[in-house]
Structure formats: structure tokens, C-alpha cells
Amino acid sequence: MILPAKRSTGLTLDHVWIFAALAFIALRALLTPIPPNDFWWHMATGRLIVESGQIPTVDSFSYTRAGEPFYNQSWLGQLVMYGLYQIGGLALVILAQAALLAGTYGLLLRLCLRRTGQLRLSVAFLLVATMPASFDNWIVRPQTYALPLFVAYLYVLDGWRSGGRSPSPPAPLPHGERGRGVRVGRRRLLLLPILGVIWVNLHGSFVLGGALIGLTFVGEGLRRVVADRRAAPPPDRPPLRQLFLAGALTGAAWLINPGGLQVLGYVRNLLGSSAVTQLVTEWAPQTVRGVSGTIFFGFVIIGVVLLSYAPRRPDPVGMLVAGVFFWLALGAVRNNIWFIAVATPLLVDQLASWFPRGEKPDFQGVPPVNAALIGVIGLLLLLALPWVKPTLGLPPEVGNLLSPDTPVAAVDFLKAETRRPTRIFHEMSYGSYLIWADPRQKVWADPRIELYPLDQWLDYQRLSGGIRADELLATYDIDGLLLSNKNQESLVTYAQAHPQIWEQRYADDETTYFVRR
């Protein structure tokens, strides 16, 4: 993190601001229990890879799609998650999540500081605007592990463009300094293909890294064409051939994965899957009907105001990149996190144009008081640690390591049954937990949406809603039901209304379990 240039004998308020920014991001992650949806099937696959010594290529978790080909692209993220669990259990998984997010947004903060020189302004925007608009996507899964790579791409590309200086307005440098900046930027570009090898084996969002490179190349090319036509003095700018070469190497790096070119087909098929685009909330377009959508559009409105009224014209390349990612975010909720990341430095730069660049506030506080503030924030972090917070009597929504809708007790009961169902129907997220907690129990479906055909997911919706229940239960030869009281209330009511067919064996506030007589 960039610290004040003036040396101080004690802790300053700038230190407090930096620590508070990273700590509050970590606190949010530490106080968020792990939901069951994606986490457990990734964990189970990581376990399978370790035990079998190979990456699975067909489904072995369900009875409805057993033996069907399945491209497991996120194998590296699954190994990381399972490895953390093996070392330190869920507590270490959550702690690693908090550290990863704090580091990621710390790097984004550093990018804002490099562009503006305004520490407190950057921290305030990060906490008030960026964090609330992002944290719905802070779920423990491989996508979150890809987020630091995305921000690293942003940081490297911005550094290549600016030579480590604010890109707007450009400040001419002596020839020697200009050459040094170009050389440093060129060396840093080599990080992109290196990170690309990791990313392509971690999560399907690796293509977004290529998009960042391509958009930056196009934006810089257009900016130079316009400048040349206006006969404007050429700004300090590194050669485009450097970025072209880095992009080519990054594309080649994508082939370093177990499936080679198949990984591109996987991404294409995922984006084109009817089941994914029609049924998964994360892939649905933005709407103001929910809290997250309202926050997203609030962020956009703030951005429009800043871009319209700031005294400095926005960076055109940054506008191009943010515009494309805004379009992606409008089309799918899960793309929020990428758009917010690219928009943050652009908007902070605009906000900072109202203030003198790099001007340091005169008041830096009293070192003992600053130390006390850091100590209080540090104490909050200590109390939020996953080894500590379960002992504090906090509400389950923040105090538990697992979210309350994880069917831990119900699955424990099922595992102890002597007469177990062989073709159980269940809530989708329960399928993820079953894969992990009871590998013998094959599932009807789970959050690997693209594995199952659209017709099966439509049947899932009908059956969960109690529609054509008799017909569908017979079609799939269902002999057990593990149901969410909240999401499958109609089917719970149906089974309870037919006690001569369905015996209720277990029930709690979240889950009800039935077995066919």
C-alpha cells in the first residue's frame, strides 16, 4: 500500500484509514457463513481428485446423469479449497477467504491511489460504494479465487499505460525516465500470461482477462489515431506491440490446461446453456426489485453523476472498458463484481478531480489515539475470527460457519438410516451438501446446472412446487424426499397429505425428510 511520503515517528491517520479499509472488507467475509450451493460440490470434487489422482471427466455424483461427460474446469480452485479444509477445516477456509478479499481490494485501492494520490477519498469510495455493490458475490468458490487475478490484470494494464503515473492529465517526463517507465511496464506485462496459466485452471472467467487486454489494446489504438488526426503532441505512451505480444502469450497460456482447446468450448457451452441462462438467478438480468439490484443501479447513478459533472474529462480507455463490463453486468447479476472492479478506479479518478492531486491533509491525528483506533478495529477482527465468533452467541446469520439452510442435521439423520432411499429428490443446494457429506447417496441434481438438461430443471421447478407431483415422482421413481421447508413448501405439504405413501422420518425448522412406504 502507498504510504505518505513524509516520514512520521508514529502511526498517522493515513495508517488508520488503510487498516480500516482492509479490516472492514475482511470483517464482512469473516461474518458471512458459507452457503451450501456451490461450496460443497467443489469440495467433494477436490477430494475426488486427491483420492483418485485424476480430474474427473464424467459425472459420478448423481443417479440421473451418471456416467455423462462433465468438463471440470475449476479443478485448481477445488484443490485449493479442499487443501485448506484438510489443513484447518472450515475455519481456515473462511480465514483464507477474508485474507484473499482484503488483499484483492487492497490492490484495487492501491490502483486508485496511484491514479489520484487521494488516500482518504479512495478508501471512502471503496467502503461506501465499491464494497456494498460487490459483496453479494463474495461467496467461497473458485470465482472468488479468480477475482484477485482480475484486479491484478487491471493493475498491470493500468501501470503499462501510465508508467506508474496518473494517466490523466499526462505529465511529460524526461527521456530517461520515460524509457525506464516503458521498460518497467513491458516487464510487468509478462505477468499476464503467467497469471493466465493459473486463471485458466481456476475458473471460467479467465476469458475476462483476455477481454481486458483486448479492450485496452483497442482503446489505446483509437486514442492514438484520434490524437494523430488532431495533430496533438504525442503523449508518453508505450508501444502497442508490447500489449499485442502480451495478449498473444496470454492466449497461448490458456492452452496450458488438462483439456487444451476444450476449455474454450466449455465456456461457450456454459454461456449458451438454456438451463443456466433461464433458471439460475445469478445469470438473470439486473432488476431493481431486489436489494442487490438497487445497490447496483445506485452505484451506476453515482457513476453517471461523476462522469457528467467532474471538472476533468474521463479517461477514454477506462470508459471503453467500463462500458463493456457494464453491458455484461446488465445481462447477468454475477457479472456485477467485474464491472464494479473496473469502474472503481475510473470513478475515484473523476471524484478526485475536484481536489488537488496528492495533497496530504495537515491533520494526521495523535499517534497514541491512532494506535488505539487501530487496536479497536483489530479487536473486532479478532472477535470475528472463525475460531472465536461461534463462542460469542451471535445470531446464526453471522455467528455460524455454515449458513442455517445447510441441512447438516438432516443429512446426519439420513446417513444413520438402515433403510435408505436410493433415488432421493431434494432441494438443489442440498444436492451439493449430499455430494460432500454422504458420497454413497447419489443425488437427483446439484448446482452444476449445465450438466443437467433443461427439461429436468423444469421438472425440478414443477415438482418443488407440487405441480404434477404424482406423475413426476413416478417418472423418476423417487423413493425419498429431502425438502427445504422454505423453497419446497408445496411438496412438503403434498407429502404430509399422503401419509399412506410418504412416511415423515425427520423434520426441523429448515428441512423435512420423507421415505416412500
C-alpha positions in Angstrom: 0.0 0.0 0.0 1.2 3.5 -0.8 2.0 5.3 2.4 2.5 9.0 3.0 5.8 10.3 1.6 6.6 12.3 4.7 8.1 10.1 7.4 6.5 10.1 10.8 7.6 8.8 14.1 4.3 7.2 14.9 1.0 6.0 13.4 -0.9 8.6 11.4 -4.5 8.8 10.4 -3.5 7.6 6.9 -2.4 4.4 8.6 -5.7 4.2 10.3 -7.6 4.7 7.0 -5.6 2.0 5.2 -6.0 -0.5 8.1 -9.7 0.3 8.4 -10.3 -0.3 4.6 -8.7 -3.7 4.7 -10.2 -4.7 8.0 -13.8 -3.9 7.2 -13.5 -5.9 3.9 -12.1 -8.8 5.9 -14.8 -8.4 8.6 -17.6 -8.7 6.0 -16.1 -12.0 4.8 -15.4 -13.3 8.3 -19.0 -12.7 9.4 -20.6 -14.3 6.3 -21.4 -18.0 6.8 -20.7 -20.4 3.9 -23.9 -21.1 1.9 -24.4 -24.7 0.7 -25.0 -24.1 -3.0 -21.6 -24.2 -4.8 -19.2 -24.8 -2.0 -19.7 -28.4 -1.2 -19.7 -29.9 -4.7 -16.5 -28.1 -5.4 -15.1 -29.5 -2.1 -16.2 -33.0 -3.0 -14.6 -32.8 -6.4 -11.4 -31.6 -4.8 -11.5 -34.6 -2.5 -12.2 -36.9 -5.5 -9.2 -35.5 -7.4 -6.9 -36.1 -4.4 -8.2 -39.6 -3.8 -8.2 -40.8 -7.4 -5.2 -38.8 -8.6 -7.0 -37.6 -11.7 -9.5 -34.9 -12.7 -13.0 -36.4 -13.3 -14.3 -36.3 -16.8 -17.8 -37.9 -16.2 -20.4 -37.5 -13.6 -20.2 -39.8 -10.6 -22.3 -37.9 -8.1 -25.9 -38.2 -9.5 -28.1 -41.1 -10.5 -29.9 -39.1 -13.2 -26.8 -38.2 -15.2 -24.4 -40.9 -14.0 -21.6 -41.5 -16.5 -22.4 -38.4 -18.6 -19.4 -36.3 -19.7 -18.7 -33.4 -17.5 -15.9 -30.9 -18.1 -14.5 -30.0 -14.7 -12.7 -26.7 -15.5 -12.2 -25.4 -11.9 -10.1 -28.2 -10.7 -7.3 -26.0 -9.3 -9.7 -23.9 -7.2 -11.3 -27.1 -5.9 -7.9 -28.4 -4.9 -7.1 -25.2 -3.1 -10.4 -25.2 -1.2 -10.1 -28.9 -0.2 -6.4 -28.4 0.8 -7.3 -25.5 3.1 -10.1 -27.6 4.6 -7.7 -30.6 5.2 -5.2 -28.3 6.9 -7.5 -26.2 9.1 -11.2 -27.1 8.5 -13.9 -24.6 7.7 -12.3 -22.0 9.9 -9.2 -21.8 7.7 -11.3 -21.8 4.5 -13.2 -18.7 5.8 -10.0 -17.0 7.1 -8.3 -17.6 3.7 -11.4 -16.1 2.0 -11.2 -13.0 4.2 -7.5 -12.6 3.5 -7.9 -13.0 -0.2 -10.7 -10.4 -0.4 -8.7 -7.9 1.7 -5.7 -8.4 -0.5 -7.7 -8.1 -3.7 -9.4 -4.8 -2.7 -6.2 -3.6 -1.2 -4.7 -3.9 -4.6 -7.6 -2.1 -6.1 -7.2 0.6 -3.5 -3.5 0.9 -4.5 -4.6 1.4 -8.1 -6.9 4.2 -7.1 -4.1 5.8 -5.0 -1.7 5.6 -8.0 -4.2 7.3 -10.2 -5.3 10.0 -7.8 -2.9 10.4 -4.8 -6.0 10.8 -2.6 -5.9 8.2 0.1 -8.9 9.0 2.2 -11.1 9.7 -0.8 -10.1 6.3 -2.3 -10.8 4.5 1.0 -14.1 6.2 1.5 -15.3 5.3 -2.0 -14.1 1.7 -1.6 -16.1 1.3 1.7 -19.2 3.3 0.8 -19.7 2.4 -2.8 -17.5 -0.4 -4.0 -17.9 -2.9 -1.1 -21.7 -2.8 -0.8 -22.0 -3.2 -4.6 -19.7 -6.2 -4.6 -20.2 -8.4 -1.6 -23.2 -10.4 -2.9 -20.6 -12.2 -5.0 -18.2 -12.8 -2.1 -19.0 -16.5 -1.9 -16.4 -19.2 -1.2 -16.0 -20.7 -4.6 -13.4 -20.7 -7.4 -14.9 -17.5 -8.9 -13.8 -15.6 -5.8 -10.4 -17.0 -6.1 -10.2 -15.6 -9.7 -11.1 -12.1 -8.5 -7.5 -11.2 -7.4 -6.3 -12.3 -10.8 -8.8 -10.0 -12.5 -7.7 -7.0 -10.3 -4.1 -7.9 -11.0 -4.7 -7.6 -14.7 -6.3 -4.2 -14.1 -3.3 -3.1 -12.1 -0.7 -4.3 -14.6 -2.5 -2.9 -17.6 -3.0 0.5 -15.9 0.6 0.6 -15.0 1.7 -0.2 -18.5 -0.5 2.6 -19.8 0.7 5.2 -17.3 4.2 4.2 -16.4 3.1 4.3 -12.7 1.7 7.8 -13.0 -1.8 9.2 -13.2 -2.9 8.7 -16.8 -5.0 11.9 -16.7 -3.7 14.5 -17.2 -0.4 13.2 -18.6 2.7 14.8 -17.3 5.7 14.8 -19.6 8.8 13.0 -18.3 12.4 13.4 -19.2 13.5 10.9 -21.9 15.4 8.7 -19.5 12.5 8.4 -17.0 10.1 7.8 -19.9 12.3 5.0 -21.2 12.5 3.5 -17.7 8.7 3.5 -17.3 8.3 1.8 -20.7 10.8 -1.0 -19.7 9.1 -1.5 -16.3 5.7 -1.7 -17.9 6.9 -4.2 -20.5 8.3 -6.4 -17.8 5.1 -6.3 -15.8 3.1 -7.3 -18.9 4.9 -10.6 -18.7 2.8 -11.3 -15.6 -0.3 -11.5 -17.7 0.4 -14.9 -19.4 1.9 -16.2 -16.1 -1.3 -15.4 -14.3 -3.3 -16.6 -17.3 -1.9 -20.2 -16.7 -3.3 -20.1 -13.2 -6.6 -18.5 -14.1 -7.5 -20.9 -16.9 -7.3 -23.8 -14.5 -9.1 -21.9 -11.7 -12.3 -20.6 -13.2 -14.1 -19.9 -16.5 -13.8 -16.2 -16.0 -10.3 -16.4 -17.4 -11.7 -15.1 -20.7 -12.3 -11.7 -19.0 -8.6 -11.3 -18.6 -8.3 -11.6 -22.4 -11.2 -9.1 -22.7 -9.3 -6.6 -20.5 -6.2 -6.9 -22.8 -8.2 -6.7 -26.0 -10.2 -3.7 -24.8 -7.1 -1.8 -23.6 -5.4 -2.5 -27.0 -8.4 -1.2 -29.0 -8.9 1.8 -26.7 -5.2 2.8 -26.8 -5.1 2.3 -30.6 -8.2 4.5 -31.1 -6.9 7.1 -28.7 -3.7 7.4 -30.7 -5.4 7.6 -34.0 -7.6 10.4 -32.8 -4.5 12.2 -31.3 -2.6 11.9 -34.6 -5.6 13.2 -36.6 -5.8 16.3 -34.3 -2.0 16.8 -34.7 -1.8 16.8 -30.9 1.6 16.5 -29.3 2.2 12.8 -28.8 1.7 11.8 -25.1 4.1 9.5 -23.3 2.9 6.1 -24.5 4.4 2.7 -24.6 4.4 0.8 -27.9 1.2 -1.1 -28.7 3.3 -4.1 -29.9 4.2 -4.8 -26.3 0.5 -5.3 -25.4 -0.2 -7.3 -28.6 2.6 -9.7 -27.6 1.4 -10.0 -24.1 -2.1 -10.7 -25.4 -0.8 -13.4 -27.8 1.2 -15.0 -25.0 -1.8 -14.9 -22.7 -3.9 -16.7 -25.3 -1.2 -19.3 -25.7 -1.1 -19.7 -21.9 -4.8 -20.7 -21.9 -3.8 -23.9 -23.7 -1.8 -25.0 -20.6 -4.7 -26.9 -19.0 -5.7 -30.6 -18.9 -8.3 -30.1 -21.7 -6.4 -27.9 -24.1 -8.8 -26.1 -26.5 -11.7 -27.9 -24.8 -11.7 -25.1 -22.2 -12.9 -22.6 -24.8 -15.7 -24.9 -25.7 -16.6 -25.3 -22.1 -17.0 -21.5 -21.7 -19.0 -21.3 -24.9 -21.3 -24.1 -23.9 -21.8 -22.7 -20.4 -22.9 -19.3 -21.8 -25.1 -20.9 -24.3 -26.8 -23.3 -21.9 -30.6 -22.7 -21.7 -30.7 -24.1 -18.2 -28.0 -21.7 -17.0 -29.4 -18.6 -18.6 -33.1 -19.3 -17.8 -33.0 -20.8 -14.4 -30.0 -19.5 -12.4 -30.7 -16.3 -10.6 -27.0 -15.2 -10.9 -27.3 -15.4 -14.7 -30.5 -13.3 -14.8 -30.5 -9.7 -15.9 -30.3 -6.9 -13.4 -33.5 -5.7 -11.7 -34.4 -3.1 -9.1 -36.7 -5.5 -7.3 -34.0 -6.8 -5.0 -31.6 -5.2 -2.6 -28.5 -6.1 -4.7 -30.1 -4.7 -7.9 -31.0 -1.5 -6.1 -27.4 -1.1 -4.8 -26.1 -1.8 -8.3 -28.2 0.8 -10.0 -27.4 3.3 -7.2 -23.7 2.7 -8.0 -24.4 3.3 -11.7 -26.3 6.6 -10.9 -23.4 7.8 -8.8 -21.0 6.9 -11.7 -23.1 8.8 -14.2 -23.1 11.9 -12.0 -19.4 11.8 -11.5 -18.7 11.3 -15.2 -21.0 14.1 -16.1 -20.0 16.8 -13.7 -16.4 16.2 -12.8 -14.1 19.1 -14.0 -11.9 16.6 -15.8 -12.8 14.5 -18.9 -12.8 10.8 -18.1 -10.1 8.5 -19.3 -11.5 7.3 -22.7 -9.9 3.8 -22.5 -11.3 3.4 -19.0 -14.7 4.4 -20.3 -14.5 1.8 -23.0 -13.6 -1.0 -20.6 -16.2 0.1 -18.0 -18.9 0.4 -20.7 -18.3 -3.2 -22.0 -18.3 -4.6 -18.5 -21.4 -2.6 -17.6 -23.1 -4.3 -20.6 -22.1 -7.7 -19.2 -23.4 -6.7 -15.7 -26.7 -5.7 -17.1 -27.1 -9.1 -18.7 -26.2 -11.2 -15.7 -26.1 -10.4 -11.9 -23.0 -12.5 -11.4 -21.0 -10.0 -13.6 -21.6 -7.2 -11.1 -18.3 -7.9 -9.4 -16.2 -7.5 -12.5 -17.9 -4.2 -13.5 -17.6 -2.7 -10.1 -13.9 -3.5 -10.1 -13.2 -1.8 -13.4 -15.5 1.2 -12.7 -14.0 1.9 -9.2 -10.6 3.5 -10.3 -12.3 5.3 -13.1 -14.9 6.9 -10.8 -12.4 7.6 -8.0 -10.2 9.4 -10.6 -13.2 11.6 -11.6 -14.1 12.3 -8.0 -10.5 13.3 -7.2 -10.5 15.8 -10.0 -12.3 18.2 -7.5 -9.3 18.1 -5.2 -5.6 18.9 -5.7 -3.7 15.8 -6.6 -1.6 14.2 -3.8 -2.3 17.0 -1.3 -1.9 15.5 2.1 -4.3 16.6 4.9 -2.5 18.6 7.6 -4.1 16.8 10.5 -2.7 13.4 11.0 -4.1 12.8 14.5 -2.2 11.9 17.7 -0.1 8.7 17.4 -1.5 7.1 20.6 -5.1 7.8 19.6 -4.4 6.4 16.1 -2.9 3.3 17.7 -6.0 3.0 19.9 -8.2 3.2 16.8 -6.2 0.5 15.0 -6.4 -1.6 18.2 -10.2 -1.3 18.4 -10.6 -2.4 14.7 -8.1 -5.1 15.3 -10.1 -6.4 18.3 -13.2 -6.6 16.1 -11.2 -8.7 13.6 -10.0 -10.9 16.5 -13.6 -11.4 17.7 -14.8 -12.2 14.1 -12.2 -15.0 13.6 -14.0 -18.3 12.8 -12.4 -19.9 15.9 -13.8 -17.2 18.1 -17.2 -15.9 16.8 -19.1 -19.2 17.3 -18.5 -18.8 21.1 -19.9 -15.3 21.3 -23.6 -16.1 21.0 -24.1 -14.1 17.8 -27.2 -14.7 15.5 -26.7 -17.7 13.2 -26.7 -15.4 10.2 -23.3 -14.1 11.2 -22.1 -16.3 14.0 -22.2 -19.7 12.3 -19.5 -21.0 10.0 -22.2 -22.6 7.8 -25.4 -20.8 6.8 -28.5 -22.0 8.6 -30.0 -23.5 5.4 -27.3 -26.1 5.2 -29.0 -29.5 6.1 -26.3 -30.8 8.4 -28.6 -32.4 11.0 -31.0 -33.8 8.4 -28.2 -35.4 6.4 -26.7 -36.9 9.6 -30.0 -38.5 10.3 -30.2 -39.8 6.7 -26.7 -41.3 6.9 -27.7 -43.2 10.1 -30.8 -44.8 8.4 -30.8 -48.5 8.0 -33.3 -48.3 5.2 -32.0 -45.6 2.9 -33.7 -44.3 -0.3 -31.8 -44.9 -3.5 -33.5 -42.3 -5.7 -33.9 -39.3 -3.5 -35.4 -36.0 -4.6 -34.1 -32.9 -2.8 -33.6 -29.1 -2.9 -30.8 -28.2 -5.4 -28.4 -26.9 -2.8 -29.0 -29.9 -0.6 -27.6 -32.0 -3.5 -24.3 -30.1 -3.2 -24.1 -30.8 0.5 -25.1 -34.5 0.0 -22.3 -35.0 -2.5 -19.8 -34.0 0.2 -21.4 -35.3 3.4 -22.7 -38.6 2.2 -21.0 -39.7 -1.0 -22.9 -43.0 -1.0 -26.2 -41.1 -1.5 -26.4 -40.3 -5.2 -28.3 -37.1 -5.9 -31.1 -36.1 -8.2 -29.4 -32.9 -9.3 -27.0 -30.3 -7.8 -25.7 -26.8 -8.7 -23.8 -28.0 -11.7 -26.6 -26.5 -13.8 -25.0 -27.1 -17.2 -24.7 -30.9 -16.5 -28.5 -31.5 -16.4 -30.9 -30.9 -19.3 -33.3 -28.0 -19.3 -36.3 -30.4 -19.2 -35.0 -31.9 -15.9 -34.7 -28.5 -14.3 -38.2 -27.6 -15.5 -39.4 -30.8 -13.8 -37.5 -29.7 -10.7 -39.4 -26.5 -10.6 -42.8 -28.3 -11.1 -42.1 -30.9 -8.5 -40.8 -28.5 -5.9 -44.0 -26.5 -6.4 -46.2 -29.6 -6.0 -47.3 -29.5 -9.7 -47.9 -32.9 -11.3 -46.3 -34.4 -8.2 -47.8 -37.9 -8.7 -46.7 -38.1 -12.3 -43.1 -36.8 -11.8 -42.5 -38.9 -8.7 -43.4 -41.9 -10.7 -41.4 -40.8 -13.8 -38.2 -40.5 -11.8 -39.0 -43.5 -9.5 -38.5 -41.3 -6.4 -38.3 -43.2 -3.1 -37.1 -40.4 -0.8 -37.6 -36.7 -0.3 -35.2 -34.3 1.4 -37.0 -31.0 1.2 -36.5 -27.4 2.1 -39.4 -26.1 4.1 -39.0 -22.7 2.6 -38.3 -23.4 -1.0 -40.3 -26.5 -1.5 -43.2 -25.9 0.9 -45.8 -27.1 -1.6 -44.1 -30.5 -2.0 -43.8 -30.8 1.8 -47.5 -30.2 2.2 -48.2 -32.7 -0.6 -46.2 -35.4 1.1 -47.7 -34.7 4.5 -51.1 -35.0 2.9 -50.3 -38.5 1.7 -49.1 -40.3 4.9 -50.1 -43.7 3.5 -47.4 -43.2 0.8 -44.8 -41.0 2.4 -43.5 -41.5 5.9 -42.1 -38.4 7.5 -38.9 -39.5 9.2 -37.3 -36.2 10.2 -38.1 -32.5 10.4 -36.5 -29.4 11.7 -37.0 -25.7 11.1 -35.3 -25.9 7.7 -35.7 -29.4 6.3 -38.2 -32.3 6.2 -37.3 -35.8 5.2 -39.7 -38.4 3.9 -39.3 -42.1 2.8 -41.8 -43.9 0.5 -43.5 -46.7 2.4 
